[in-house]
Amino acid sequence: MRILLGVTGGIAAYKAANLIRAFSEQGHEVTVLPTENALKFVGKVTLEALSGHTIDTDLYSDVAQVRHVELGAQADLIVVAPATANFLAKLAGGVADDLLMNAILASTAPVYVCPAMHTEMWQNQATAANVETLRSRGISVMEPASGRLTGDDSGPGRLPEVEQILEFVLGHGPLSGKTVLVTAGGTRESIDEVRFIGNSSSGRMGLELAKAARDLGGQVTLVGANLEMPAPHGVTFVPVTSVSDLELAMNQDCDLLIMAAAVSDFTVESPFRGKLSRSEAVTLSLTPTKDLVANYASNHPKTFCVAFALSPEGGNVEELASEKLWSKSVQAVAGNSVQALGSDVTEVSFVTPEGVEAVSGTKQAVSKQLLRLIIESMSKR
């Protein structure tokens, strides 16, 4: 997710550094846009180093590129932390006198504001009226924390902790209050103690789906089979190896299951002890594995289950996905081709009883589109 982080001129501006790091650790791309007054409290170099982006607060730089419109249009989410009383007043009045205000007014992205100021300023009738105005327009304004302020006194007005801001910003999406179980990666079935039957799934699609569900407010558990990449922050991660491991880890209730893992169709009937020698002639006896998603859907009828169907190159993805929709008794199937394995891009046919939606692009972009389609389908159930 592309987050535009506005930082305004209060003593709590230094806390923006930890907020940038927290957003970045969750995989978000953060563009920091401080006001001139904010840079009197926190260094420009610090903000650039943590965000990885050059900072230019001049409204009249790159005028030909219409920078304020570009910044607003590129943002998926706008967060202002800390937000001063002056900023609240300007936003309520639509005063566009700096780059940050122009970018916000030029954007259609959701806006989250985290005020920080002295208690009397927060409780002032003018500030209270401005907050009420902002909330009436759909802008989310966080209640400040109570605690030690700049001077010797204490009270409401303190900027909340980073973890609380993350929850406020990312915990109010359409999946808020929902438990989401995502499986990812490819299972491995032992031949001997060093060899296995496996597949070439990297788990990238499942990882992106877990991140997308997390960003929409879901409480996400990621069950990862032999992943090539680290699990994202902000999700509960359960590592597994084999089909039996995966089945055991999946044995939990949830509101939404996204079965993106590539599950082996066969397991070795009697794995060999030790390490087989190259000179030994070996015949493997294979046993079909369980259909985990069909089994889960049967045992958890209240869960919205999304299966994946992998079509061979040149195969009819939509036809296969439609067949799996009924044979597995799930609510939706995402069909894709073997060409997507190990790739950064994919094409998916999202099939439900209501019809088919085609989605393509990077796996990150496709995961966001799939979650939107899944949420729409869940709302009709």
N, C-alpha and C positions, 0 to 999 in steps of 0.2 A: 504494500500500500504506500502511496506517495503522500507524505504528511508535510504540510506547511506549518512550521512552528513559529508563531509570533512571540517575541519577547519584548516586554515593555519596561519602562524605566523605574523599577522599584528595587529595594535592597535584595528581594528574593530572586532577582534575575540570575544570580550565580547558580541557583538550583536548576536552571535550564540545562546546564551541562550534564547532570545526571539523567535528566529526562531524555535528552538526545541519545545518550548511550542506551537507555532502556528501550526506546523505540527501535533503535538500530539493531540491538541484540535480538529483537523479535523478527528481524528481517525486513523492517520498513525502511523506505528511503526518505530521509529527513532533509528538508530544505529549511534553513533557519533564516528568519527575517526579523532582525531586531530593529527597534526604533533607535534614533540617535541617542536618546536619553538612556536606553538600555545599555549601550556601549560604554556609558560612564560607570556602570556597575560590574560588567563582565566583559572580558577582552574579546575582541573580534577574532584574534588568532585562535583562542580556545574554541570558540564556536565553529570556526572553519575546520579545525583539526578533528573535532568530534563528528561533525556532519559530513566531512569530505567534500564540501561545496564552498566555493568562494562567496563571500558576503559583500554585497554592495547595496547600501540603503538609500542611494540617491534616486529619487523619483525620476530624474531627468537623464539618467544613464540609459543608453541604448533605446532612445525614444522611438527610433524606426522599427524596433522589434516589439513595441507595445508591451514592455516587460510586465507591467502590473496585470494586464489581461492574461499574459502567458502564465505567470505565477499562479493566478487564480484558477485558470482553466486546467492546469496540470495537476492540481491538488485533488486527491480523493477525500482528504480530511484536513480541516484547519483547526489547530489548537493554539490558544494564546495563554501562555503561562510564564511568568505571572502577568496578570492583567491589572493595571492600576485604575484608580477612580477616574482619572483623566481619560484613559482608553475607553472605559465603559460609557462615559458621557459622549465621547466622539462617535462610538459605534451606534449608540442609541439615536444620535442626531444625524448619522450619515455623513459626518465630516471627513472628507477624503483629502487630508492635507499631508500625507506621507505615503511611502510605498506600501507599507503594511495595510493601511486602511483602504487604499485603492485596490490592492490584491483581494482583500476580503469582499469588498463590494462588487468586484468583477467576477466572483466565483459563485457557483451553485453548490459547492461542497458543504457538507454538514460542518457547523462551527461549534467548537467547545471552548468555553472561556473559564479560566481558573483565576479568580481575583485574589489579590494579596495587597493589604494596606492596613493602616492603623485602625483600631476598633471604631473610633468615633467617625472616621471617614466611611467605613463600611456601613455603619448604622445611620449615617446621615440620610435625611429624607430624599435628597436629590439622587444619591447613589441607589437607594432602594427603588425609586421610581424608574431609574435607568435599567436596573436589573429586571424589573417587572416588564418593561417595554421589550427588552431583548428576548425574554422568555416567551412573550406573547407572539414574537415573530419566528419562533421555532429554534432559537439559539439556546444551546444548553449552557447554563451558568452554574458552576459548582459552588457549593457552600464552602467558604474558607474554614480552615481548622482553627481551633482555639489553642492558645499557648503563648510562649514567650515571644514578644515582638522586638522591634529594634531597640527600644529603650529598656527601662526597668520594669515596665508594666506588661501585663498579659491580658489576653482576651481574644475574641473572634477577629480574624483578619490575617492569620498566618497561612502561607501557602501549604496545602496538604502535601503529604509525602508522595514520592514518585509512584509507589505501588498503588496508592489511592487514586492518583490521577490516571494511571493506566486503566484501572477498573472503571473509572468514571467515563473515560473516553472510549474504551474498547468493549466495555461490558454492557452497552445499551443497544446492541444490534438486534436484528430479527431473530437470532438464535439465543438471545439472553435467556437464561433459565433452562436451556435445553442441554441435555447430555448427548455428546456426539462421539461415536466410536468409529475410527478410521483405521483400516488395515492397509499396509503398504509393503512393498518389497516382494522378494521371491523366496518361497520355502525351499528347503534342502532335505533330501532323504538319503540317509547314509547307505553306502555300498559296503565300505569297511570303515575303519577308524580315521581314515584320512580322505576318502573319496565320497562323492555324493552325486545324486541326481538333482539337478537344479535347473534354473532358467536364467535368462539374461535381463530380468526386470531390475532396474536400478532403484525403484521405489520413489522416484522423483515426483510422479503424479500424486501419489498418496501423501507425500510430504506437503506439496502445494495445497492439496485439499484440506489437510489438517490445519495449515496456516490460515487458509481462507475461512474455515469454520471458526477458528479462534478469533479472527479479526471481526467476525460478525456476532461476537458475544457468546459463542458456544463454550461449554465446559468439555474440552476435547481430550480423549484418550487415544493415543496413537499406538497401535500394535504393529511393530516393525519387524519384518523378517529379513535379516541379513542386509540391512541398508548400507548403501555406499556413502551416505552423507549423514551428518549428525542430525538428531531430532531438533525441531525448532523449540525455542523458549516458549513458555506459557502453555505447554500441553503436558499431560501425563504420558510418559513413554514406557512402554512394555516391550522389551526385546524378546523375540522368539526365533527359533530355527526351523523346526519341522511343522508338518501339517498338524500333528497331534499337539504340539506346543501352541500353535495358533488357535486350534479349537478350544483348548483350555483357557487361553487368555481372552477369547471372545465371549466366554460364558458369563455375561453380565448384562443387566438391563440397560437400555439407553433409549433416547427418543429418536435418534437417527443413526443408522449404520451405513457407512460407505465402504463397500468391500472392494478396495482397489488392489489388494495383494494378488500376486500371481501364484496361485496355489497349485502344487504338483498334483497331477491326475493319478500318479502311481507312487507306491512306496515299495521298497525292497522287502520281500517276504521274510528273509532271514539274513540280515546284514552280517558280514564276515567279521570275526574278531581279529584284531591286529591289522596289519597292512598286507594286502595281497601282493604277491610277486608277479612281475611282468611275465614270467615263464609259465605261470599257472593258467590253464584254460578254464574259464569261468562262464557259467550260464546263470544269468540272473532271473529269478522268478519274481515277477511284479504283481502287486495286488492293487486294485483300484482304491483310491482314497474316498473319503466321504465328500459329498457336496456341501461344504460348510455353510455357504450363504443360504441355500435352500433349507438346510437343517435349522439354521438360526431363525429364518423367517417363520418356519413352522412352530418353533418353540417360543417365539416372541411376537405374537400377532399384533401387539400395540406399537411395535417399532416400525418406523418408516425405513424400509430396506432398499438400498441402491446397490445393484450388482454391476460388475464389469464383464463385458464379453469381448474376447480377443479373436479377431477374424484373421485368417491367413491372407497373405498378400494376394490381391486380386479378388478376394471374397466379397460377398455382399454383407457389409457391416450392419446395415439397417435390418435386413432380414434375419440375421443371426441374433441381433439384440432383441428383436420382437419375439422370436422363438423362446429366448431365455426368460423374457418377462413372464410368460405364462408357465413355462416348465419349472421355474424356481419359485413361483408364487411371491414375487417381490413387487414393490411399488414402482420401481424404475430401473432401467438398465442403461449404462453408458457403454456403447459399442465403439471400439476402435480397432486399428489394424496393427499387425506385428511391426510395421514400419515405425511405430511410435516408441518401441522399446529402445531405451538408451538415448533417445532424442530429446532435444529441448522443446520441440514443437509437436503438436498432435492435432488430429481431427476426430471429433467425437459425435456420434449420433445418440442423442439423449431420448430414450423411448419410454413413454408412459402409456397407460390405457387411453389417454386423451389425444396422443399424437406423437410426432417426432420433431425435435429441434436439432439442427446442425450447428456445431460449435467448433471453431478452429482458431489456432494461434499458438502462442507459447503456452507451456503447461501452467505457468503462473496465471496467465490471462484466462485460459480455459477453465481452470479450477474456480475462479471467481464467477464466471458465467454459469458453470454447473451448479454452484451453490445457490445462485439466484433462481435457477430453474427448479432446483430441489425445494427451496423454500416456498416457491409458488405452488408446487404440487402438494406440499405438506399442508398448506393453508386450505386446500380444496378437500382434504381428506375428512 
